[in-house]
Amino acid sequence: MALVVKNNMSALNTLNIMSKNNKNLASSLQKVSSGQKINSAADDPAGYAISQRMQTQIRSLNQDNNNAANGQNMLKTAEGAVSSTVDILKTLKEKVLDAANDTNTTYDRNTIQDYLDQAVDQINDNATTTYNGKLLVDGSMNQKGNATTVAYSNASLDSSTTFSTQLTALKDRNGLSLNILKQDTVTVSYVTNGKIMTTSFTVGTSTLSDIFTKAGQAAGANISGMGNGVTLKTGNENSVIGVNAQGVTMHTADGSSVLTVTSSKSGVSGNIAGFTISITGTDGNVKKSVDTKLDAWDEQINAQDKSNDNSITLQVGTKANQTIRVGLGDMRAQALGLQGVSGDGSVQNLDVSTRANANAAVNVLDNAVQKALKEQTQIGSVESRLDYTQDNLTTASQNVQASESTITDANMAQEMTEYTKNNILMQASQAMLAQANSGSQNILQLLQ
């Protein structure tokens, strides 16, 4: 090899090697300091893209988890309001039963009425409970639906019974006669818009349909036909009760038909909060065995107003429309049948100031408790579902995080070994560059 001073190729070659070592050392230093083996798209373009998508997925899953937690907090607030209402209704049931007992004086019943009025007001306060400014159980968060009429069915009477069947011919589900006599007395009470209407009449040749018709007549009702049924209109009030004379709109679990009584006016304002039918014998005693069959009308459909779809939507997925929708019912006193609004706009609470009224109110409280408990259990079921949702989101986030870790996290032992190697090579190349540069000095000595 010729001795030259212009181009020191040994130094240039060593410099190139040192530059490469320096680049490798910088890369190792970045991996060791960050703990990641992919710090930019240049390190691994495909791996970088995958890891970024996974990080987006992880953050989305964590936000979904937060959404579910916030939704659960909202539902717990709603459940708390409904739970308070249930407690109030339990107490009111006790008070109404107390008012139905003739050991009480008029003053005592008026005191109970005062308590009921305050309790009804509190139920309305519960219905205005809010979360982040949103009203929850006043009906404004209900699911989309048309106005419905309340419907009561009786599965205790014989399946062949119709509304044209005479009371004296009524049989129970097993085909046994109820033993209602012509001389017996029928007492029927029903509650609508907070008003209790009661009437009594001798059985005679009356039919099942007459029970509802005569109740309307006693209240000053205008009677008009409606298909196969009967429509009752009280004064200037809208229709109160409509009877399906064929009794085939509802069915039991075994598929047999049951009689059904519906309000002829849909919505909360046409709600029949409850009705009571009782048979009294000629000896003045109530025929309890008969009442257990004849008065066994259970609410099958709640009355509700027409509403748009205002359900609460909880985003719990990383894609569009991966949601849980929750419709919250109307827990106002009017919707529960404890309060009504008359034609002139005045508000009237359930009246228990007399023994008869208190007796009629017992079924109203039973139906109100049933509605509130149904709402409470529906809210609770969604809360339970959100627990599972949060568990699932947490697990999914952890699994994606583990996958992302496999792609991006550096093996620190391996990277430290690589860093040490590159560091030594860097120092070695620096030393050799110094040796290569000293070669030109040796050539200069030949020129002296």
Secondary structure as UniProt FT lines:
FT   HELIX           9..34
FT   TURN            41..43
FT   HELIX           45..99
FT   TURN            102..103
FT   HELIX           106..127
FT   STRAND          130..131
FT   TURN            132..133
FT   STRAND          134..135
FT   TURN            140..141
FT   STRAND          151..154
FT   TURN            159..160
FT   TURN            163..164
FT   HELIX           167..169
FT   STRAND          171..172
FT   TURN            173..174
FT   TURN            182..183
FT   STRAND          185..192
FT   TURN            193..194
FT   STRAND          195..202
FT   TURN            204..205
FT   HELIX           208..218
FT   TURN            219..220
FT   STRAND          221..226
FT   TURN            227..228
FT   STRAND          229..234
FT   TURN            235..236
FT   STRAND          239..243
FT   TURN            245..246
FT   STRAND          250..251
FT   TURN            253..254
FT   STRAND          257..262
FT   HELIX           268..270
FT   STRAND          272..280
FT   TURN            282..283
FT   HELIX           288..294
FT   STRAND          298..301
FT   STRAND          312..315
FT   TURN            320..321
FT   STRAND          323..326
FT   TURN            333..337
FT   STRAND          339..341
FT   TURN            343..344
FT   STRAND          347..349
FT   HELIX           355..408
FT   HELIX           412..446
//
